[in-house]
Amino acid sequence: EKALFRALKSRGNTPKYGIIFNTSFIGKAKGKNKGRISRYLANKASIACRIDAFGEVPTRVFGEKLKEQVDDRLTYYDERSHKPMKNTVAMEAALKVFGKELKKAKKEESKAAPEVGSKRKVEDEPEKKKKKKK
């Protein structure tokens, strides 16, 4: 951060690497793959932020699948033994797990709180006529 703001003040070149470059994922990568894996990690972090921001129900499923993808990609860059998992496959798997968790949570919620009474619907309320001013 300091280097970024210093560069902005002095109108110099901004730093090439940021905080993400100091993570353990990047530390595991070999020299030529550090830039690749840092961009990949930034993309996955961006996806995770969007899921958290726009998701209605908080869950860890998507973050865990995205972390698996980063680990998978890191081993692919180091060993080249297998192709890494595609994002569509990972998100489909995460959606299946999330759907199961959601159904389980709804079942537990319905068992824990049975309906005592029903609320009156808006349609059942008597209509009130507005008085006109003269």
N, C-alpha and C positions, 0 to 999 in steps of 0.2 A: 504494500500500500504506500509506504513512504516513497519508494522509488517511482511509483506511478505519479503521485502528486508533485514530487520534485521535478519530474520530467514535464508535467503539465505547466508548472510555474515558469520553468526556464525555457519552455517551448522547444525542448529537446526531444530526442527519440524516446518513446515509451518502452518500458521493459518488455522483453519477449516472453518471459515466463512469469506466472503469477503464483498464487497460493496453491493452486491445483498441482503444480509441478513438484511440490514437496510432499505429496501424499505417498502412502506405502505402495500403492499400485504402480506409481511411476518409478519408485525406487527399485521395484522388482524387475522392471524392464531393462533390456540392454540398451546401449547408447543410441543406436540408430532408430530404435522403436519408441523412445521416450516421447517424442513429439506426436507420433501416431496414437499411442495409448492415452496421452493427455487430452487430445482432441476427442477421442472416443469416450473417455470418462466425462468430459464436459458435456457431450451430447446426451449421455445417459442421465447425468445430473439434471440437465434441462428437462428431460422427459419426466423424471421423478418429481420435479418441482411443479410441473403442469398437472400431473396426476393428483398431487396433494392439494393444489390450489382449486382445481375444478371438480374434484371427487366429492361426492356427497357423504360417503362413509369412509372414515379413516381406516387404512389398512397397511400392513407391512408387506403384503404379497408381491406387489409390483416392484418395490425397492429390492427385495431379495432376488427376484428374477433378473432385474437389471444388474445387480452385483454379480450374479452368476455369469451373465453375459460378459462383463468386464474381465472376470477371472478367466473365462473360456477364451476370450480374445487374447489375453496376455499369454496364456500357454500356447496358443496358436502361433503368435509371433515368435516365441522362443523355440518351439519344437517343430512346427509345421507338420505335425503328425495327423491332425484331423481338422476338418473345417469347423469354424465357430458357428454357434447357433444363430439363426436368423432372428431378427427382431419380431417378425410376425409370428413365428413359432413360439417364441418366449412369451409374448403378450397373450396368445391364445391359451397357453398353459396357465398363465397367471389368472386369466379370466375364469377358467374352469375352477381353479382353487378358490378364487374370490367368490364365485357363485355358490360353491358349497359352503363356505364360511357364512355367507349372507343368509342362506336358507337355514343353517343351523342356528344362527343368532335370532332369526325371526321365530323359529320354533320355540326356543328358550324364552323369548320375550312373551309369546302368546301363552305359554304355560305358567309363567310367573305372574302375569297380570290378567286374570280373566275379567271380562266385561261385567261391571256391576249394573250399569244402566246405560241406556242409549241416549245420546244427545238429540235434541230436537233439530230437525233439518231446517234450513232456511226457508224451504218451500212451505213448511207447515205453519210458519209464523203468520199471524193475521196481518193483512195489509193495512197500513196506516195512510189515510188520505191527508194530503197537505192542504192546509187552509190557504185560500187565496187572499192576498191583501187587497183592500180597495183603495 
